[in-house]
Amino acid sequence: MAGADPEVGPARSATHALVPRALRAWLGPVAALAALVVVVLGVRYAGDSEPGRVDRWIVPPTADSVRPPWRHVALTLDFLGEPAGSALVIVACVAGCLLLRRPRAAVLVAAGTGLTVGTTTLLKHVVGRTIHGPGNLSYPSGHTAFFTALALMAALPATGRLGLGRAAGTSLVLAASLAAGAAMGWAEVGLGAHYPTDALGGWCTALAVIPATAWLVDRLADRMADRRAERMTDAGPREHR
């Protein structure tokens, strides 16, 4: 029986990596900058219950400004960010990843969405910004963070599978996150559920959390693959009699 090829494990690991090698150099700084924006906005609007100057410039304060037929689109997007809707989306995404034999992506969906939603929930209680009354914590927007996270978790591995370089891969990841964040941010602001700066904070939260989570999943998966390869090497080929 032939021995295991030691290069098979690393090669397969690189092929299924969530964070493509071409993007690793810039993802760290982008995540750090996004985290800084989240902190700065959180400090600026801590304890506020009114829209800021930027919010007033973008849209009238807390106005429900979406009318049919676009209102139906906004309500649909809003539902996807609610507990029931997001649960359906997560289950569908995890099932799709498993059917496509992408266990790393399935783990990222489960861990990434959990960490993103958990981070936004924690920040809401720490910052204490409200809208429409003291019980409605608003910063950052969990809906926007969740939808942006989904786009990032799809774009990152897609960049690797398509073999895109740094420029093209960066453009794909940023375009996907911007499109998702803008769509959900528009829905939440248009329905009067969030201030525009809440949506920006949610978008930046996902940009900070998802790359770090994807890198961590890759590291753990690579270590497990290396250990399996070491065990196979230590066992060695069996002699036939």
Kinemage of the C-alpha trace (Angstrom):
@kinemage 1
@onewidth
@group {chain A} dominant
@subgroup {mainchain}
@vectorlist {calphas} color= white
{ca met a 1} P 0.000 0.000 0.000
{ca ala a 2} L 1.424 3.373 -0.997
{ca gly a 3} L 2.061 5.978 1.708
{ca ala a 4} L -0.033 9.122 1.917
{ca asp a 5} L 1.197 12.070 -0.114
{ca pro a 6} L 2.080 14.785 2.431
{ca glu a 7} L 1.217 17.511 -0.071
{ca val a 8} L -2.360 16.375 -0.565
{ca gly a 9} L -3.566 17.733 2.779
{ca pro a 10} L -2.024 21.216 2.454
{ca ala a 11} L -3.091 21.497 -1.185
{ca arg a 12} L -6.667 20.573 -0.369
{ca ser a 13} L -6.586 22.933 2.619
{ca ala a 14} L -5.460 25.824 0.441
{ca thr a 15} L -8.147 25.063 -2.120
{ca his a 16} L -10.913 25.203 0.490
{ca ala a 17} L -9.511 28.175 2.431
{ca leu a 18} L -12.116 30.734 3.414
{ca val a 19} L -9.663 33.619 3.244
{ca pro a 20} L -7.830 33.538 -0.099
{ca arg a 21} L -4.086 34.054 0.100
{ca ala a 22} L -4.328 37.056 -2.236
{ca leu a 23} L -6.592 38.912 0.210
{ca arg a 24} L -4.882 38.146 3.512
{ca ala a 25} L -2.601 41.184 3.413
{ca trp a 26} L -5.400 43.740 3.282
{ca leu a 27} L -8.170 42.036 5.263
{ca gly a 28} L -6.478 42.717 8.592
{ca pro a 29} L -6.151 46.489 8.072
{ca val a 30} L -9.686 46.696 6.683
{ca ala a 31} L -11.096 44.846 9.692
{ca ala a 32} L -9.099 47.050 12.066
{ca leu a 33} L -10.293 50.242 10.346
{ca ala a 34} L -13.891 49.011 10.435
{ca ala a 35} L -13.591 48.252 14.149
{ca leu a 36} L -12.218 51.751 14.719
{ca val a 37} L -15.199 53.289 12.919
{ca val a 38} L -17.582 51.233 15.072
{ca val a 39} L -15.882 52.487 18.235
{ca val a 40} L -15.750 56.133 17.105
{ca leu a 41} L -19.430 56.181 16.136
{ca gly a 42} L -20.349 54.373 19.335
{ca val a 43} L -18.569 56.969 21.455
{ca arg a 44} L -20.066 59.821 19.435
{ca tyr a 45} L -23.667 58.631 19.762
{ca ala a 46} L -23.519 56.956 23.171
{ca gly a 47} L -26.709 57.614 25.102
{ca asp a 48} L -28.303 59.675 22.298
{ca ser a 49} L -31.967 59.460 21.454
{ca glu a 50} L -31.990 61.839 18.498
{ca pro a 51} L -30.546 61.711 14.976
{ca gly a 52} L -27.185 63.375 14.509
{ca arg a 53} L -26.231 65.971 11.920
{ca val a 54} L -25.210 63.327 9.386
{ca asp a 55} L -28.468 61.438 9.948
{ca arg a 56} L -30.537 64.584 9.345
{ca trp a 57} L -28.589 65.340 6.194
{ca ile a 58} L -29.294 61.901 4.712
{ca val a 59} L -32.971 61.469 5.636
{ca pro a 60} L -35.619 63.278 7.686
{ca pro a 61} L -35.441 62.195 11.354
{ca thr a 62} L -36.993 58.766 11.995
{ca ala a 63} L -39.314 59.153 9.008
{ca asp a 64} L -41.014 56.097 7.500
{ca ser a 65} L -40.302 57.180 3.947
{ca val a 66} L -40.784 53.981 1.915
{ca arg a 67} L -43.934 53.744 -0.167
{ca pro a 68} L -45.350 50.939 -2.364
{ca pro a 69} L -44.144 49.088 -4.321
{ca trp a 70} L -40.700 49.485 -2.721
{ca arg a 71} L -42.203 49.166 0.736
{ca his a 72} L -42.805 45.461 0.091
{ca val a 73} L -39.125 45.051 -0.768
{ca ala a 74} L -38.085 46.875 2.389
{ca leu a 75} L -40.391 44.769 4.556
{ca thr a 76} L -39.052 41.571 2.988
{ca leu a 77} L -35.467 42.603 3.701
{ca asp a 78} L -36.443 43.575 7.230
{ca phe a 79} L -37.988 40.128 7.782
{ca leu a 80} L -34.764 38.430 6.682
{ca gly a 81} L -33.021 40.194 9.547
{ca glu a 82} L -35.600 39.228 12.142
{ca pro a 83} L -35.029 36.098 14.297
{ca ala a 84} L -37.398 33.902 12.280
{ca gly a 85} L -36.200 35.100 8.908
{ca ser a 86} L -32.507 35.010 9.790
{ca ala a 87} L -32.858 31.502 11.211
{ca leu a 88} L -34.330 30.283 7.920
{ca val a 89} L -31.524 31.944 5.967
{ca ile a 90} L -28.815 30.477 8.201
{ca val a 91} L -30.243 26.952 8.022
{ca ala a 92} L -30.533 27.182 4.234
{ca cys a 93} L -26.955 28.469 3.890
{ca val a 94} L -25.478 25.828 6.191
{ca ala a 95} L -27.387 23.073 4.376
{ca gly a 96} L -26.190 24.401 1.016
{ca cys a 97} L -22.567 24.453 2.185
{ca leu a 98} L -22.798 20.880 3.431
{ca leu a 99} L -24.406 19.698 0.191
{ca leu a 100} L -21.558 21.330 -1.722
{ca arg a 101} L -19.075 19.626 0.634
{ca arg a 102} L -17.765 22.879 2.051
{ca pro a 103} L -17.645 22.202 5.800
{ca arg a 104} L -15.469 25.225 6.482
{ca ala a 105} L -18.041 27.491 4.870
{ca ala a 106} L -20.796 25.853 6.924
{ca val a 107} L -18.854 26.481 10.128
{ca leu a 108} L -18.222 30.079 9.065
{ca val a 109} L -21.921 30.700 8.441
{ca ala a 110} L -22.881 29.381 11.858
{ca ala a 111} L -20.022 31.017 13.772
{ca gly a 112} L -19.878 34.205 11.724
{ca thr a 113} L -23.551 35.066 11.997
{ca gly a 114} L -23.585 34.171 15.677
{ca leu a 115} L -20.586 36.357 16.465
{ca thr a 116} L -21.872 39.228 14.326
{ca val a 117} L -25.318 39.246 15.920
{ca gly a 118} L -23.805 38.768 19.367
{ca thr a 119} L -21.412 41.686 18.841
{ca thr a 120} L -24.148 44.046 17.682
{ca thr a 121} L -26.372 43.051 20.604
{ca leu a 122} L -23.571 43.696 23.087
{ca leu a 123} L -22.700 47.026 21.495
{ca lys a 124} L -26.320 48.166 21.625
{ca his a 125} L -26.378 47.743 25.391
{ca val a 126} L -22.961 49.356 25.826
{ca val a 127} L -23.653 52.365 23.577
{ca gly a 128} L -27.263 52.852 24.646
{ca arg a 129} L -28.420 54.852 21.636
{ca thr a 130} L -32.179 54.696 21.175
{ca ile a 131} L -34.830 55.463 18.570
{ca his a 132} L -38.585 55.856 19.073
{ca gly a 133} L -38.343 55.579 22.831
{ca pro a 134} L -35.980 54.394 25.565
{ca gly a 135} L -36.602 50.689 24.983
{ca asn a 136} L -35.474 50.640 21.339
{ca leu a 137} L -31.687 50.308 21.224
{ca ser a 138} L -30.468 51.197 17.751
{ca tyr a 139} L -26.658 51.314 17.412
{ca pro a 140} L -25.354 49.424 15.541
{ca ser a 141} L -27.969 47.999 13.183
{ca gly a 142} L -28.086 44.238 13.675
{ca his a 143} L -30.080 43.780 10.462
{ca thr a 144} L -27.421 45.560 8.398
{ca ala a 145} L -24.607 43.685 10.112
{ca phe a 146} L -26.296 40.327 9.512
{ca phe a 147} L -26.968 40.939 5.818
{ca thr a 148} L -23.454 42.288 5.251
{ca ala a 149} L -22.028 39.260 7.035
{ca leu a 150} L -23.891 36.916 4.687
{ca ala a 151} L -22.483 38.723 1.653
{ca leu a 152} L -18.940 38.602 3.033
{ca met a 153} L -19.198 34.905 3.883
{ca ala a 154} L -20.231 34.202 0.295
{ca ala a 155} L -17.720 36.535 -1.385
{ca leu a 156} L -14.582 35.493 0.511
{ca pro a 157} L -14.520 31.787 -0.467
{ca ala a 158} L -15.901 32.632 -3.925
{ca thr a 159} L -12.832 34.782 -4.528
{ca gly a 160} L -10.583 31.805 -3.842
{ca arg a 161} L -12.593 29.348 -5.941
{ca leu a 162} L -12.606 31.761 -8.886
{ca gly a 163} L -8.857 32.261 -8.584
{ca leu a 164} L -9.138 36.043 -8.496
{ca gly a 165} L -6.115 38.191 -7.796
{ca arg a 166} L -5.817 40.856 -5.123
{ca ala a 167} L -7.439 43.691 -7.097
{ca ala a 168} L -10.320 41.649 -8.517
{ca gly a 169} L -10.861 39.772 -5.266
{ca thr a 170} L -10.873 42.960 -3.231
{ca ser a 171} L -13.359 44.527 -5.629
{ca leu a 172} L -15.675 41.506 -5.398
{ca val a 173} L -15.615 41.368 -1.593
{ca leu a 174} L -16.131 45.104 -1.138
{ca ala a 175} L -18.828 45.279 -3.817
{ca ala a 176} L -20.748 42.390 -2.249
{ca ser a 177} L -20.550 43.868 1.245
{ca leu a 178} L -21.491 47.335 0.028
{ca ala a 179} L -24.461 46.053 -1.956
{ca ala a 180} L -25.791 43.986 0.946
{ca gly a 181} L -25.161 46.680 3.540
{ca ala a 182} L -26.690 49.401 1.385
{ca ala a 183} L -29.775 47.312 0.623
{ca met a 184} L -30.523 46.436 4.246
{ca gly a 185} L -29.466 49.864 5.472
{ca trp a 186} L -31.887 51.477 3.026
{ca ala a 187} L -34.697 49.234 4.233
{ca glu a 188} L -34.035 49.885 7.936
{ca val a 189} L -33.608 53.636 7.554
{ca gly a 190} L -36.521 53.923 5.135
{ca leu a 191} L -38.820 52.077 7.533
{ca gly a 192} L -37.706 54.348 10.359
{ca ala a 193} L -36.167 51.515 12.372
{ca his a 194} L -32.614 52.921 12.418
{ca tyr a 195} L -30.609 56.079 11.871
{ca pro a 196} L -28.237 56.064 8.866
{ca thr a 197} L -25.232 56.010 11.191
{ca asp a 198} L -26.673 52.882 12.824
{ca ala a 199} L -26.555 51.185 9.427
{ca leu a 200} L -22.977 52.349 8.898
{ca gly a 201} L -22.039 50.946 12.299
{ca gly a 202} L -23.677 47.617 11.442
{ca trp a 203} L -21.855 47.423 8.121
{ca cys a 204} L -18.514 48.106 9.781
{ca thr a 205} L -19.255 45.562 12.525
{ca ala a 206} L -19.590 42.804 9.925
{ca leu a 207} L -16.417 43.988 8.170
{ca ala a 208} L -14.564 43.674 11.464
{ca val a 209} L -16.030 40.354 12.648
{ca ile a 210} L -16.292 38.166 9.533
{ca pro a 211} L -12.679 38.338 8.236
{ca ala a 212} L -11.380 37.576 11.730
{ca thr a 213} L -13.809 34.665 12.102
{ca ala a 214} L -12.936 33.274 8.667
{ca trp a 215} L -9.214 33.465 9.465
{ca leu a 216} L -9.775 31.663 12.761
{ca val a 217} L -11.826 28.895 11.108
{ca asp a 218} L -9.071 28.443 8.516
{ca arg a 219} L -6.410 28.197 11.205
{ca leu a 220} L -8.327 25.608 13.203
{ca ala a 221} L -9.185 23.560 10.102
{ca asp a 222} L -5.563 23.648 8.908
{ca arg a 223} L -4.314 22.444 12.278
{ca met a 224} L -6.780 19.565 12.255
{ca ala a 225} L -5.699 18.634 8.724
{ca asp a 226} L -2.012 18.761 9.719
{ca arg a 227} L -2.647 16.500 12.702
{ca arg a 228} L -4.443 13.962 10.514
{ca ala a 229} L -1.551 14.042 8.055
{ca glu a 230} L 0.957 13.527 10.877
{ca arg a 231} L -0.968 10.538 12.200
{ca met a 232} L -1.066 8.987 8.739
{ca thr a 233} L 2.683 9.589 8.310
{ca asp a 234} L 3.508 8.115 11.710
{ca ala a 235} L 1.438 5.017 10.950
{ca gly a 236} L 3.435 4.476 7.757
{ca pro a 237} L 2.668 1.999 4.970
{ca arg a 238} L 1.741 -1.492 6.013
{ca glu a 239} L 3.863 -4.371 4.742
{ca his a 240} L 2.103 -7.069 2.734
{ca arg a 241} L 3.008 -10.703 3.369
